[in-house]
């Protein structure tokens, strides 16, 4: 199993109702698979936010959603921000 810590920021935190959650996933699970699981767990407001969000894995922007997540990874969910 692979353990991934998902951290939510701003409106993603409000939509999920938690600051973070720990997921136990099969070895080799991808970012895309994690996002699918998050949509199942939080189908309403968070599902919409995930469509426009950016993601970091261990502090690095995700470009390839098929990328497998190593054990102990942190996945940050960053909704669009406004302001200046």
N, CA, C and O atoms as CSV, one atom per row, in Angstrom:
chain,resi,resn,atom,element,x,y,z
A,1,UNK,N,N,0.836,-1.191,0.000
A,1,UNK,CA,C,0.000,0.000,0.000
A,1,UNK,C,C,0.879,1.252,0.000
A,1,UNK,O,O,2.008,1.250,0.490
A,2,UNK,N,N,0.326,2.301,-0.560
A,2,UNK,CA,C,0.973,3.600,-0.592
A,2,UNK,C,C,0.143,4.569,0.245
A,2,UNK,O,O,-1.078,4.631,0.106
A,3,UNK,N,N,0.805,5.312,1.102
A,3,UNK,CA,C,0.136,6.320,1.919
A,3,UNK,C,C,0.385,7.690,1.305
A,3,UNK,O,O,1.527,8.057,1.028
A,4,UNK,N,N,-0.696,8.447,1.095
A,4,UNK,CA,C,-0.609,9.798,0.537
A,4,UNK,C,C,-1.375,10.745,1.461
A,4,UNK,O,O,-2.517,10.475,1.833
A,5,UNK,N,N,-0.738,11.849,1.823
A,5,UNK,CA,C,-1.386,12.898,2.598
A,5,UNK,C,C,-1.917,13.941,1.623
A,5,UNK,O,O,-1.146,14.544,0.876
A,6,UNK,N,N,-3.225,14.154,1.627
A,6,UNK,CA,C,-3.848,15.171,0.781
A,6,UNK,C,C,-4.122,16.380,1.662
A,6,UNK,O,O,-4.792,16.277,2.690
A,7,UNK,N,N,-3.592,17.537,1.241
A,7,UNK,CA,C,-3.793,18.781,1.993
A,7,UNK,C,C,-4.638,19.724,1.144
A,7,UNK,O,O,-4.384,19.915,-0.045
A,8,UNK,N,N,-5.653,20.310,1.787
A,8,UNK,CA,C,-6.581,21.200,1.101
A,8,UNK,C,C,-6.332,22.643,1.528
A,8,UNK,O,O,-6.055,22.921,2.695
A,9,UNK,N,N,-6.434,23.551,0.565
A,9,UNK,CA,C,-6.221,24.966,0.833
A,9,UNK,C,C,-7.435,25.765,0.372
A,9,UNK,O,O,-8.120,25.393,-0.580
A,10,UNK,N,N,-7.686,26.881,1.074
A,10,UNK,CA,C,-8.720,27.866,0.721
A,10,UNK,C,C,-10.079,27.196,0.506
A,10,UNK,O,O,-10.549,26.464,1.377
A,11,UNK,N,N,-10.710,27.434,-0.636
A,11,UNK,CA,C,-12.058,26.905,-0.861
A,11,UNK,C,C,-12.092,25.383,-0.936
A,11,UNK,O,O,-13.134,24.782,-0.677
A,12,UNK,N,N,-10.984,24.753,-1.283
A,12,UNK,CA,C,-10.936,23.284,-1.280
A,12,UNK,C,C,-11.059,22.761,0.148
A,12,UNK,O,O,-11.685,21.728,0.382
A,13,UNK,N,N,-10.469,23.464,1.087
A,13,UNK,CA,C,-10.585,23.090,2.506
A,13,UNK,C,C,-12.038,23.208,2.956
A,13,UNK,O,O,-12.565,22.313,3.616
A,14,UNK,N,N,-12.673,24.307,2.598
A,14,UNK,CA,C,-14.071,24.497,2.986
A,14,UNK,C,C,-14.970,23.440,2.344
A,14,UNK,O,O,-15.877,22.923,2.997
A,15,UNK,N,N,-14.732,23.118,1.090
A,15,UNK,CA,C,-15.573,22.153,0.377
A,15,UNK,C,C,-15.398,20.729,0.893
A,15,UNK,O,O,-16.359,19.960,0.926
A,16,UNK,N,N,-14.190,20.377,1.290
A,16,UNK,CA,C,-13.941,19.016,1.780
A,16,UNK,C,C,-14.349,18.863,3.240
A,16,UNK,O,O,-14.662,17.763,3.695
A,17,UNK,N,N,-14.343,19.976,3.967
A,17,UNK,CA,C,-14.676,19.939,5.382
A,17,UNK,C,C,-13.527,19.520,6.282
A,17,UNK,O,O,-13.704,19.364,7.490
A,18,UNK,N,N,-12.345,19.335,5.694
A,18,UNK,CA,C,-11.159,18.946,6.472
A,18,UNK,C,C,-9.942,19.703,5.941
A,18,UNK,O,O,-9.924,20.154,4.796
A,19,UNK,N,N,-8.934,19.833,6.792
A,19,UNK,CA,C,-7.672,20.452,6.364
A,19,UNK,C,C,-6.848,19.490,5.525
A,19,UNK,O,O,-6.177,19.877,4.569
A,20,UNK,N,N,-6.920,18.219,5.917
A,20,UNK,CA,C,-6.128,17.196,5.237
A,20,UNK,C,C,-6.736,15.834,5.510
A,20,UNK,O,O,-7.527,15.665,6.438
A,21,UNK,N,N,-6.357,14.864,4.688
A,21,UNK,CA,C,-6.766,13.487,4.924
A,21,UNK,C,C,-5.682,12.562,4.398
A,21,UNK,O,O,-4.959,12.891,3.458
A,22,UNK,N,N,-5.588,11.403,5.022
A,22,UNK,CA,C,-4.597,10.403,4.639
A,22,UNK,C,C,-5.310,9.314,3.848
A,22,UNK,O,O,-6.331,8.782,4.284
A,23,UNK,N,N,-4.759,8.988,2.681
A,23,UNK,CA,C,-5.322,7.946,1.833
A,23,UNK,C,C,-4.380,6.755,1.790
A,23,UNK,O,O,-3.163,6.916,1.714
A,24,UNK,N,N,-4.945,5.572,1.840
A,24,UNK,CA,C,-4.207,4.333,1.630
A,24,UNK,C,C,-4.580,3.844,0.235
A,24,UNK,O,O,-5.746,3.565,-0.041
A,25,UNK,N,N,-3.584,3.743,-0.641
A,25,UNK,CA,C,-3.821,3.436,-2.047
A,25,UNK,C,C,-2.991,2.235,-2.475
A,25,UNK,O,O,-1.998,1.899,-1.831
A,26,UNK,N,N,-3.402,1.589,-3.564
A,26,UNK,CA,C,-2.559,0.520,-4.092
A,26,UNK,C,C,-1.215,1.085,-4.566
A,26,UNK,O,O,-1.144,2.232,-5.007
A,27,UNK,N,N,-0.174,0.295,-4.476
A,27,UNK,CA,C,1.141,0.716,-4.969
A,27,UNK,C,C,1.010,1.080,-6.446
A,27,UNK,O,O,0.384,0.354,-7.217
A,28,UNK,N,N,1.601,2.205,-6.831
A,28,UNK,CA,C,1.559,2.655,-8.219
A,28,UNK,C,C,0.358,3.516,-8.559
A,28,UNK,O,O,0.178,3.883,-9.720
A,29,UNK,N,N,-0.474,3.850,-7.570
A,29,UNK,CA,C,-1.640,4.702,-7.832
A,29,UNK,C,C,-1.174,6.055,-8.367
A,29,UNK,O,O,-0.184,6.617,-7.901
A,30,UNK,N,N,-1.907,6.559,-9.348
A,30,UNK,CA,C,-1.532,7.816,-9.999
A,30,UNK,C,C,-2.276,8.997,-9.388
A,30,UNK,O,O,-3.228,8.830,-8.625
A,31,UNK,N,N,-1.818,10.188,-9.742
A,31,UNK,CA,C,-2.498,11.417,-9.335
A,31,UNK,C,C,-3.945,11.375,-9.825
A,31,UNK,O,O,-4.859,11.735,-9.083
A,32,UNK,N,N,-4.156,10.945,-11.049
A,32,UNK,CA,C,-5.498,10.859,-11.612
A,32,UNK,C,C,-6.395,9.940,-10.785
A,32,UNK,O,O,-7.564,10.255,-10.559
A,33,UNK,N,N,-5.862,8.820,-10.339
A,33,UNK,CA,C,-6.645,7.897,-9.514
A,33,UNK,C,C,-6.998,8.521,-8.168
A,33,UNK,O,O,-8.102,8.324,-7.660
A,34,UNK,N,N,-6.072,9.266,-7.595
A,34,UNK,CA,C,-6.349,9.948,-6.328
A,34,UNK,C,C,-7.462,10.973,-6.527
A,34,UNK,O,O,-8.369,11.071,-5.701
A,35,UNK,N,N,-7.398,11.729,-7.605
A,35,UNK,CA,C,-8.434,12.731,-7.862
A,35,UNK,C,C,-9.796,12.072,-8.043
A,35,UNK,O,O,-10.806,12.610,-7.590
A,36,UNK,N,N,-9.837,10.919,-8.699
A,36,UNK,CA,C,-11.088,10.179,-8.836
A,36,UNK,C,C,-11.641,9.762,-7.484
A,36,UNK,O,O,-12.845,9.859,-7.244
A,37,UNK,N,N,-10.771,9.300,-6.608
A,37,UNK,CA,C,-11.187,8.906,-5.261
A,37,UNK,C,C,-11.712,10.110,-4.476
A,37,UNK,O,O,-12.708,10.005,-3.761
A,38,UNK,N,N,-11.035,11.249,-4.614
A,38,UNK,CA,C,-11.488,12.456,-3.913
A,38,UNK,C,C,-12.856,12.902,-4.416
A,38,UNK,O,O,-13.683,13.370,-3.634
A,39,UNK,N,N,-13.096,12.760,-5.714
A,39,UNK,CA,C,-14.416,13.113,-6.265
A,39,UNK,C,C,-15.503,12.192,-5.702
A,39,UNK,O,O,-16.627,12.632,-5.459
A,40,UNK,N,N,-15.167,10.926,-5.498
A,40,UNK,CA,C,-16.128,9.990,-4.902
A,40,UNK,C,C,-16.399,10.333,-3.437
A,40,UNK,O,O,-17.543,10.270,-2.987
A,41,UNK,N,N,-15.370,10.688,-2.707
A,41,UNK,CA,C,-15.513,10.991,-1.274
A,41,UNK,C,C,-16.227,12.311,-1.026
A,41,UNK,O,O,-16.972,12.449,-0.056
A,42,UNK,N,N,-15.997,13.280,-1.907
A,42,UNK,CA,C,-16.544,14.637,-1.738
A,42,UNK,C,C,-17.164,15.074,-3.074
A,42,UNK,O,O,-16.618,15.946,-3.750
A,43,UNK,N,N,-18.300,14.476,-3.458
A,43,UNK,CA,C,-18.786,14.641,-4.828
A,43,UNK,C,C,-19.329,16.018,-5.200
A,43,UNK,O,O,-19.321,16.367,-6.381
A,44,UNK,N,N,-19.786,16.789,-4.270
A,44,UNK,CA,C,-20.470,18.020,-4.649
A,44,UNK,C,C,-19.501,19.180,-4.861
A,44,UNK,O,O,-18.904,19.302,-5.931
A,45,UNK,N,N,-19.345,20.010,-3.873
A,45,UNK,CA,C,-18.548,21.232,-4.024
A,45,UNK,C,C,-17.088,20.939,-4.364
A,45,UNK,O,O,-16.515,21.606,-5.225
A,46,UNK,N,N,-16.481,19.961,-3.710
A,46,UNK,CA,C,-15.067,19.689,-3.985
A,46,UNK,C,C,-14.880,19.169,-5.403
A,46,UNK,O,O,-13.883,19.485,-6.052
A,47,UNK,N,N,-15.819,18.383,-5.884
A,47,UNK,CA,C,-15.723,17.884,-7.257
A,47,UNK,C,C,-15.588,19.016,-8.261
A,47,UNK,O,O,-14.803,18.925,-9.205
A,48,UNK,N,N,-16.347,20.079,-8.062
A,48,UNK,CA,C,-16.265,21.242,-8.967
A,48,UNK,C,C,-14.932,21.965,-8.813
A,48,UNK,O,O,-14.345,22.410,-9.799
A,49,UNK,N,N,-14.462,22.080,-7.592
A,49,UNK,CA,C,-13.190,22.766,-7.347
A,49,UNK,C,C,-12.029,22.001,-7.972
A,49,UNK,O,O,-11.105,22.606,-8.517
A,50,UNK,N,N,-12.074,20.676,-7.895
A,50,UNK,CA,C,-10.985,19.872,-8.458
A,50,UNK,C,C,-10.831,20.082,-9.959
A,50,UNK,O,O,-9.733,19.940,-10.497
A,51,UNK,N,N,-11.928,20.421,-10.638
A,51,UNK,CA,C,-11.867,20.654,-12.085
A,51,UNK,C,C,-10.964,21.836,-12.440
A,51,UNK,O,O,-10.343,21.841,-13.503
A,52,UNK,N,N,-10.888,22.835,-11.562
A,52,UNK,CA,C,-10.123,24.049,-11.855
A,52,UNK,C,C,-8.855,24.175,-11.015
A,52,UNK,O,O,-8.079,25.112,-11.203
A,53,UNK,N,N,-8.640,23.247,-10.099
A,53,UNK,CA,C,-7.523,23.354,-9.154
A,53,UNK,C,C,-6.189,23.010,-9.797
A,53,UNK,O,O,-6.117,22.369,-10.846
A,54,UNK,N,N,-5.145,23.460,-9.132
A,54,UNK,CA,C,-3.774,23.043,-9.438
A,54,UNK,C,C,-3.337,22.112,-8.317
A,54,UNK,O,O,-3.891,22.137,-7.218
A,55,UNK,N,N,-2.336,21.291,-8.610
A,55,UNK,CA,C,-1.900,20.294,-7.642
A,55,UNK,C,C,-0.383,20.284,-7.542
A,55,UNK,O,O,0.326,20.440,-8.535
A,56,UNK,N,N,0.091,20.097,-6.330
A,56,UNK,CA,C,1.518,19.929,-6.074
A,56,UNK,C,C,1.721,18.559,-5.451
A,56,UNK,O,O,0.947,18.141,-4.589
A,57,UNK,N,N,2.760,17.863,-5.886
A,57,UNK,CA,C,3.178,16.628,-5.225
A,57,UNK,C,C,4.541,16.904,-4.625
A,57,UNK,O,O,5.513,17.170,-5.332
A,58,UNK,N,N,4.589,16.837,-3.317
A,58,UNK,CA,C,5.826,17.118,-2.582
A,58,UNK,C,C,6.422,18.463,-2.989
A,58,UNK,O,O,7.636,18.608,-3.133
A,59,UNK,N,N,5.521,19.458,-3.174
A,59,UNK,CA,C,5.947,20.818,-3.466
A,59,UNK,C,C,6.238,21.119,-4.922
A,59,UNK,O,O,6.655,22.232,-5.245
A,60,UNK,N,N,6.028,20.156,-5.815
A,60,UNK,CA,C,6.317,20.346,-7.241
A,60,UNK,C,C,5.012,20.264,-8.027
A,60,UNK,O,O,4.212,19.351,-7.825
A,61,UNK,N,N,4.803,21.235,-8.933
A,61,UNK,CA,C,3.575,21.280,-9.723
A,61,UNK,C,C,3.398,20.004,-10.535
A,61,UNK,O,O,4.346,19.491,-11.129
A,62,UNK,N,N,2.169,19.504,-10.548
A,62,UNK,CA,C,1.838,18.292,-11.297
A,62,UNK,C,C,1.489,18.677,-12.722
A,62,UNK,O,O,0.626,19.523,-12.953
A,63,UNK,N,N,2.151,18.063,-13.656
A,63,UNK,CA,C,1.843,18.254,-15.072
A,63,UNK,C,C,1.331,16.939,-15.677
A,63,UNK,O,O,0.503,16.946,-16.587
A,64,UNK,N,N,1.829,15.829,-15.165
A,64,UNK,CA,C,1.485,14.500,-15.672
A,64,UNK,C,C,0.624,13.788,-14.632
A,64,UNK,O,O,1.128,13.309,-13.616
A,65,UNK,N,N,-0.677,13.726,-14.898
A,65,UNK,CA,C,-1.608,13.135,-13.933
A,65,UNK,C,C,-1.520,11.613,-13.900
A,65,UNK,O,O,-2.102,10.982,-13.018
A,66,UNK,N,N,-0.808,11.021,-14.840
A,66,UNK,CA,C,-0.619,9.566,-14.825
A,66,UNK,C,C,0.571,9.171,-13.955
A,66,UNK,O,O,0.858,7.988,-13.773
A,67,UNK,N,N,1.247,10.163,-13.432
A,67,UNK,CA,C,2.430,9.929,-12.593
A,67,UNK,C,C,2.059,9.120,-11.349
A,67,UNK,O,O,1.130,9.492,-10.632
A,68,UNK,N,N,2.769,8.020,-11.081
A,68,UNK,CA,C,2.511,7.279,-9.841
A,68,UNK,C,C,3.022,8.059,-8.632
A,68,UNK,O,O,4.034,8.756,-8.705
A,69,UNK,N,N,2.312,7.929,-7.540
A,69,UNK,CA,C,2.686,8.624,-6.311
A,69,UNK,C,C,3.507,7.701,-5.422
A,69,UNK,O,O,3.067,6.594,-5.108
A,70,UNK,N,N,4.687,8.139,-5.016
A,70,UNK,CA,C,5.473,7.315,-4.098
A,70,UNK,C,C,4.869,7.313,-2.695
A,70,UNK,O,O,4.148,8.235,-2.315
A,71,UNK,N,N,5.168,6.287,-1.952
A,71,UNK,CA,C,4.696,6.184,-0.576
A,71,UNK,C,C,5.172,7.393,0.224
A,71,UNK,O,O,6.329,7.800,0.121
A,72,UNK,N,N,4.272,7.960,1.018
A,72,UNK,CA,C,4.617,9.104,1.857
A,72,UNK,C,C,4.490,10.445,1.169
A,72,UNK,O,O,4.892,11.462,1.735
A,73,UNK,N,N,3.941,10.476,-0.043
A,73,UNK,CA,C,3.787,11.733,-0.780
A,73,UNK,C,C,2.772,12.649,-0.121
A,73,UNK,O,O,1.881,12.208,0.604
A,74,UNK,N,N,2.934,13.943,-0.395
A,74,UNK,CA,C,1.941,14.948,-0.030
A,74,UNK,C,C,1.378,15.530,-1.316
A,74,UNK,O,O,2.125,15.995,-2.177
A,75,UNK,N,N,0.062,15.501,-1.441
A,75,UNK,CA,C,-0.630,16.079,-2.588
A,75,UNK,C,C,-1.391,17.301,-2.098
A,75,UNK,O,O,-2.315,17.179,-1.292
A,76,UNK,N,N,-1.007,18.477,-2.581
A,76,UNK,CA,C,-1.662,19.729,-2.203
A,76,UNK,C,C,-2.699,20.094,-3.253
A,76,UNK,O,O,-2.413,20.075,-4.451
A,77,UNK,N,N,-3.898,20.426,-2.804
A,77,UNK,CA,C,-4.992,20.839,-3.678
A,77,UNK,C,C,-5.121,22.351,-3.558
A,77,UNK,O,O,-5.492,22.875,-2.508
A,78,UNK,N,N,-4.808,23.046,-4.650
A,78,UNK,CA,C,-4.784,24.511,-4.669
A,78,UNK,C,C,-5.863,25.027,-5.620
A,78,UNK,O,O,-5.680,24.981,-6.837
A,79,UNK,N,N,-6.973,25.512,-5.093
A,79,UNK,CA,C,-8.003,26.067,-5.968
A,79,UNK,C,C,-7.512,27.375,-6.580
A,79,UNK,O,O,-6.530,27.952,-6.113
A,80,UNK,N,N,-8.197,27.845,-7.629
A,80,UNK,CA,C,-7.801,29.133,-8.203
A,80,UNK,C,C,-7.869,30.230,-7.141
A,80,UNK,O,O,-8.807,30.287,-6.345
A,81,UNK,N,N,-6.869,31.087,-7.145
A,81,UNK,CA,C,-6.809,32.203,-6.205
A,81,UNK,C,C,-7.010,33.492,-6.975
A,81,UNK,O,O,-6.615,33.601,-8.136
A,82,UNK,N,N,-7.623,34.464,-6.329
A,82,UNK,CA,C,-7.788,35.789,-6.923
A,82,UNK,C,C,-7.148,36.803,-5.994
A,82,UNK,O,O,-6.951,36.545,-4.807
A,83,UNK,N,N,-6.839,37.924,-6.535
A,83,UNK,CA,C,-6.274,38.980,-5.700
A,83,UNK,C,C,-4.990,39.501,-6.292
A,83,UNK,O,O,-4.607,39.152,-7.408
A,84,UNK,N,N,-4.351,40.322,-5.541
A,84,UNK,CA,C,-3.126,40.880,-6.078
A,84,UNK,C,C,-2.285,41.505,-5.021
A,84,UNK,O,O,-1.209,42.026,-5.316
